Amino acid sequence: MTLEILTPDKKVFEGEVTAVTVPGTMGSFQILRDHAPIISTLEDGPVIIKSKAGEETFVIKGGVVEVLKNKIIVLAEGVA
């Protein structure tokens, strides 16, 4: 899967991942390969990225996530 984390200022992350956990408005949820298409609002909190290289975390300030055909795009209002 590919993940992009974008803010109004810059691209924060782009790369291949195996799992992503995002802070959804109704609670955190994890996105794995072949996840159903979804668009969801996000709250302030951690985006936890798992890849073959290990685990990385970014703390975002709200936003939206879109998942479609193993491509994940996080549009964040900001990154702490």
Helices and strands as residue ranges (DSSP letters): E 2-6, E 11-16, E 19-24, E 27-32, E 38-42, E 45-51, E 54-60, E 63-68, E 71-76
